[in-house]
Amino acid sequence: MVSVGMVFSAGGAKGDPFHSGVIAAIAEHTGFDSRDAELVVGTSAGSFTATALRAGLSPIDAEARHLGRELSAEGAAIVERIVTPYAEPEVERSLLPSAPRMTLNAMLPPWKIDPARFAYGLLPDGKRSGASIAARIDELLPDGWPKRPTWIVAVRTNDGRRIVFGRDDVAGTVGQATQASSAIPAFYTPVRIGDRSFVDGALHSSTNADLVATLGFDLVIVSSVKTATADARSWRSDPERAWFSNKLDNELAEIRSTGTPVIVIEPDDTQLALLASGERVDACAAGRLAAERVLATSDGAGLRSIVESTG
């Protein structure tokens, strides 16, 4: 039996649909069921995909859910656990800088300023509450944290440190961790857990793939909707996507330096055009097409040769 680690990126409303298309295509074309991954790492929207898999939702049902298709009986029973309506009510907030200490830390030695943390610390808190996210994920996983390794990434506001729920010694339910990982700075309110507050893990990286670098997996699969293939990214037209792509490139180099094979599924120009519509169906189709494009390459052949032994 081989060990596979899976990484699911941030991506807002497009994230979970994209990832669902990816894992459905992988299941269909290789037979690998992402529920069998030894570790799932989710950042922001990617934490929705990670928790759905750990709740037992199959890749095919994950895709069907976004496409409006009928789910299997097993899939329907899992989804029906969620009874809390999704809502983002506005709450009162201060207009003062939300995390000045984070801004200060972003300028401290070794004198490599982190522009994302620097900017966030000066912005006010968001005014929308994502509390329904925590409630819905806790309903999806009524027994609490999954027994199989599940890492959800957030950033702690008081010092800007990356926190990995499910790995680090921090409190919080799986729902709270998912809400924290998804708390887009200056849009959602930070998530208070104990005596600390947390925001979106994408503030550190949209993928956080470096977390798996030293774990010795036989294969790492990264599904990344916030980046783009080398020929589809541009600092001029989309600096945010180029920024996240550059970060992912560095993370991939770290993984590969350990000898671990890693396959990246990210949009090219064709999939970026689909993602631009903002529709869940199109985002799901973009994920499937991106996966099928990669599966048709030598990387895809390598993936097949590795995962065939999981049976």
C-alpha positions as CSV (number, residue, x, y, z in Angstrom):
1,M,0.0,0.0,0.0
2,V,1.4,3.4,-1.0
3,S,0.9,6.6,1.0
4,V,-0.6,9.6,-0.7
5,G,-0.8,13.1,0.8
6,M,-3.3,15.6,-0.7
7,V,-3.2,19.4,-0.6
8,F,-6.3,21.5,-1.3
9,S,-5.8,25.2,-1.8
10,A,-7.7,28.3,-0.9
11,G,-10.0,29.6,-3.6
12,G,-13.1,31.3,-2.2
13,A,-16.4,30.2,-3.7
14,K,-14.6,28.5,-6.6
15,G,-12.3,26.5,-4.4
16,D,-14.4,23.5,-3.3
17,P,-16.1,23.1,-6.7
18,F,-12.7,23.1,-8.5
19,H,-11.2,20.6,-6.0
20,S,-14.3,18.4,-6.4
21,G,-13.8,18.3,-10.1
22,V,-10.2,17.4,-9.6
23,I,-10.8,14.5,-7.3
24,A,-13.7,13.1,-9.3
25,A,-11.5,13.1,-12.5
26,I,-8.7,11.4,-10.6
27,A,-11.1,8.7,-9.3
28,E,-12.6,8.1,-12.7
29,H,-9.3,7.9,-14.6
30,T,-7.0,6.2,-12.1
31,G,-9.3,4.5,-9.6
32,F,-7.7,6.4,-6.7
33,D,-10.3,7.5,-4.1
34,S,-9.1,10.6,-2.3
35,R,-10.8,9.4,0.8
36,D,-7.9,7.0,1.1
37,A,-5.3,9.7,1.3
38,E,-3.0,9.3,4.3
39,L,-3.1,13.0,5.0
40,V,-5.4,15.8,3.7
41,V,-4.3,19.4,4.1
42,G,-6.8,22.2,3.5
43,T,-6.4,25.9,3.4
44,S,-9.5,28.1,3.4
45,A,-11.9,26.7,0.8
46,G,-9.7,23.7,0.6
47,S,-10.6,22.8,4.1
48,F,-14.2,22.3,2.9
49,T,-13.0,19.6,0.5
50,A,-10.7,18.0,3.1
51,T,-13.4,17.8,5.7
52,A,-16.0,16.4,3.2
53,L,-13.6,13.6,2.3
54,R,-13.0,12.8,5.9
55,A,-16.7,12.8,6.5
56,G,-16.9,10.0,3.9
57,L,-18.2,11.9,0.9
58,S,-16.9,10.2,-2.3
59,P,-15.2,12.2,-5.0
60,I,-18.0,11.4,-7.4
61,D,-20.6,12.6,-5.0
62,A,-18.5,15.7,-4.2
63,E,-18.6,16.6,-7.9
64,A,-22.3,15.7,-8.3
65,R,-23.2,18.0,-5.5
66,H,-21.8,21.0,-7.3
67,L,-23.3,20.0,-10.6
68,G,-26.8,19.6,-9.2
69,R,-26.8,15.8,-9.9
70,E,-28.3,13.1,-7.7
71,L,-26.0,11.8,-5.1
72,S,-25.6,8.2,-4.1
73,A,-27.6,7.1,-1.1
74,E,-24.5,7.1,1.0
75,G,-23.5,10.6,-0.2
76,A,-27.0,12.0,0.4
77,A,-27.0,10.6,4.0
78,I,-23.7,12.4,4.7
79,V,-24.8,15.7,3.2
80,E,-28.1,15.6,5.1
81,R,-26.3,15.7,8.4
82,I,-25.9,19.4,7.7
83,V,-29.0,21.2,9.1
84,T,-27.8,24.7,9.8
85,P,-28.6,27.2,7.0
86,Y,-25.6,28.9,5.5
87,A,-25.6,32.6,6.4
88,E,-23.1,35.5,6.7
89,P,-24.7,38.0,9.0
90,E,-23.0,41.4,9.5
91,V,-21.7,42.2,13.0
92,E,-20.4,45.3,14.6
93,R,-16.7,46.0,14.3
94,S,-14.0,48.4,15.2
95,L,-12.4,50.4,12.4
96,L,-9.1,50.3,14.1
97,P,-6.2,48.2,12.7
98,S,-7.1,44.6,13.4
99,A,-3.6,43.3,14.1
100,P,-0.9,45.9,14.5
101,R,1.4,43.4,16.1
102,M,1.2,41.3,13.0
103,T,2.3,44.3,10.9
104,L,5.2,44.9,13.2
105,N,6.3,41.3,13.1
106,A,6.2,41.4,9.3
107,M,9.0,44.0,9.4
108,L,11.2,42.4,11.9
109,P,14.5,40.6,11.1
110,P,15.6,39.0,8.9
111,W,14.3,42.1,7.1
112,K,12.2,40.3,4.5
113,I,8.9,42.1,4.7
114,D,5.8,40.0,4.2
115,P,3.4,42.3,2.3
116,A,0.3,40.3,3.0
117,R,0.8,40.2,6.8
118,F,2.0,43.8,6.8
119,A,-1.2,45.0,5.0
120,Y,-3.6,42.8,6.9
121,G,-2.5,44.1,10.3
122,L,-3.4,47.6,9.3
123,L,-6.9,46.8,8.0
124,P,-10.0,46.7,10.3
125,D,-11.7,43.4,11.1
126,G,-14.2,42.1,8.6
127,K,-17.8,42.6,9.3
128,R,-19.3,39.3,8.2
129,S,-19.6,36.4,10.6
130,G,-18.8,32.9,9.3
131,A,-20.1,31.2,12.4
132,S,-22.5,29.0,10.3
133,I,-19.4,27.5,8.6
134,A,-18.3,26.1,12.0
135,A,-21.8,24.8,12.8
136,R,-22.2,23.1,9.4
137,I,-18.8,21.4,9.5
138,D,-19.3,20.1,13.0
139,E,-22.6,18.7,11.8
140,L,-20.9,17.1,8.9
141,L,-18.4,15.5,11.3
142,P,-20.5,14.8,14.4
143,D,-17.8,12.6,16.0
144,G,-15.3,15.5,16.0
145,W,-11.9,15.5,14.5
146,P,-11.4,12.7,12.0
147,K,-9.3,9.8,13.1
148,R,-7.2,10.0,9.9
149,P,-4.7,12.9,9.7
150,T,-6.5,16.1,8.7
151,W,-4.6,19.4,8.8
152,I,-6.4,22.7,8.5
153,V,-4.3,25.9,8.1
154,A,-5.0,29.3,9.6
155,V,-3.0,32.3,10.7
156,R,-2.9,33.6,14.3
157,T,-3.6,37.3,14.4
158,N,-1.6,38.4,17.4
159,D,1.8,37.4,15.9
160,G,1.0,36.3,12.3
161,R,2.2,32.7,12.9
162,R,0.9,29.9,10.7
163,I,-1.1,27.5,12.7
164,V,-2.0,24.0,11.6
165,F,-5.1,22.7,13.3
166,G,-5.0,18.9,13.7
167,R,-1.2,19.0,14.0
168,D,-0.3,21.8,16.3
169,D,-1.1,21.9,20.0
170,V,-4.1,24.3,19.6
171,A,-7.7,23.9,20.7
172,G,-10.8,24.1,18.5
173,T,-13.3,21.9,16.9
174,V,-12.9,20.9,13.3
175,G,-15.7,23.3,12.5
176,Q,-13.9,26.2,14.3
177,A,-10.7,25.3,12.5
178,T,-12.5,25.4,9.1
179,Q,-14.2,28.7,9.9
180,A,-10.8,30.2,11.0
181,S,-9.0,28.9,7.9
182,S,-11.7,30.5,5.7
183,A,-11.9,33.9,7.5
184,I,-10.8,36.1,4.7
185,P,-9.1,39.1,6.3
186,A,-11.0,42.4,6.3
187,F,-14.1,40.5,5.1
188,Y,-15.0,38.0,7.8
189,T,-14.6,38.5,11.5
190,P,-11.5,36.7,13.0
191,V,-12.4,33.5,14.7
192,R,-11.8,33.5,18.5
193,I,-10.7,30.2,19.9
194,G,-9.7,30.3,23.5
195,D,-7.7,33.4,24.1
196,R,-6.4,33.8,20.5
197,S,-8.0,34.9,17.2
198,F,-7.3,33.3,13.8
199,V,-7.9,34.3,10.1
200,D,-7.5,32.8,6.7
201,G,-4.6,30.4,6.1
202,A,-4.1,31.9,2.7
203,L,-2.6,34.9,4.4
204,H,0.5,32.7,4.7
205,S,0.1,30.7,1.4
206,S,-2.9,29.6,-0.7
207,T,-1.5,26.1,-0.7
208,N,0.8,25.5,2.3
209,A,2.1,22.5,0.5
210,D,5.5,22.7,2.2
211,L,3.8,21.2,5.3
212,V,4.1,17.7,3.6
213,A,7.7,18.0,2.4
214,T,9.4,15.9,5.1
215,L,6.6,13.3,5.7
216,G,8.0,10.7,3.2
217,F,4.8,10.1,1.2
218,D,5.1,8.0,-1.9
219,L,3.1,10.7,-3.8
220,V,1.8,14.2,-3.1
221,I,-1.1,15.6,-5.1
222,V,-1.7,19.4,-5.0
223,S,-5.0,20.8,-6.2
224,S,-4.5,24.5,-6.5
225,V,-7.1,26.9,-7.9
226,K,-5.4,30.2,-6.8
227,T,-2.3,29.6,-9.0
228,A,-1.8,28.9,-12.7
229,T,0.4,27.0,-15.0
230,A,3.7,28.8,-15.9
231,D,2.4,29.9,-19.3
232,A,-0.9,31.2,-17.9
233,R,0.3,33.4,-15.0
234,S,1.2,37.1,-15.3
235,W,2.5,39.6,-12.8
236,R,1.0,42.4,-14.9
237,S,-2.5,41.1,-15.4
238,D,-3.0,39.1,-12.3
239,P,-0.4,39.8,-9.6
240,E,-2.3,38.0,-6.9
241,R,-2.3,34.7,-8.9
242,A,1.4,35.2,-9.8
243,W,2.2,35.8,-6.1
244,F,0.5,32.6,-5.0
245,S,2.1,30.7,-8.0
246,N,5.5,31.8,-7.0
247,K,4.9,30.7,-3.4
248,L,3.7,27.3,-4.6
249,D,6.8,26.9,-6.9
250,N,9.0,27.3,-3.8
251,E,6.9,24.8,-1.8
252,L,7.1,22.3,-4.6
253,A,10.9,22.7,-4.8
254,E,11.0,21.9,-1.1
255,I,8.9,18.8,-1.5
256,R,10.9,17.5,-4.5
257,S,14.2,18.2,-2.7
258,T,13.3,15.3,-0.4
259,G,12.8,12.9,-3.3
260,T,9.0,12.9,-2.9
261,P,7.1,12.9,-6.2
262,V,4.5,15.6,-6.4
263,I,1.8,16.3,-9.0
264,V,0.2,19.7,-9.3
265,I,-3.2,20.3,-10.8
266,E,-3.8,24.0,-11.5
267,P,-5.7,26.0,-14.1
268,D,-4.3,27.0,-17.5
269,D,-5.7,29.7,-19.7
270,T,-8.7,27.5,-20.7
271,Q,-9.6,26.7,-17.1
272,L,-9.0,30.4,-16.0
273,A,-11.6,31.4,-18.5
274,L,-14.1,29.0,-17.0
275,L,-13.3,30.2,-13.5
276,A,-13.9,33.8,-14.5
277,S,-17.6,33.1,-14.8
278,G,-17.9,32.7,-11.1
279,E,-20.3,29.8,-11.5
280,R,-19.9,26.7,-9.3
281,V,-20.6,24.5,-12.3
282,D,-17.9,26.1,-14.3
283,A,-15.4,25.9,-11.5
284,C,-16.1,22.2,-11.1
285,A,-15.7,21.7,-14.8
286,A,-12.4,23.7,-14.7
287,G,-11.1,21.3,-12.0
288,R,-12.0,18.2,-14.0
289,L,-10.4,19.6,-17.2
290,A,-7.3,20.6,-15.3
291,A,-6.9,17.1,-13.8
292,E,-7.6,15.4,-17.2
293,R,-5.0,17.7,-18.8
294,V,-2.4,16.6,-16.3
295,L,-3.4,12.9,-16.4
296,A,-2.8,12.9,-20.1
297,T,0.9,13.9,-19.5
298,S,3.9,11.9,-18.2
299,D,3.0,13.1,-14.7
300,G,-0.4,11.4,-15.1
301,A,1.3,8.2,-16.2
302,G,3.5,8.4,-13.1
303,L,0.4,9.0,-10.9
304,R,-1.3,5.9,-12.3
305,S,1.8,3.8,-11.8
306,I,2.0,4.8,-8.1
307,V,-1.7,4.6,-7.2
308,E,-2.3,1.3,-8.9
309,S,-0.6,-0.3,-6.0
310,T,-3.1,1.2,-3.6
311,G,-5.5,-1.5,-4.5
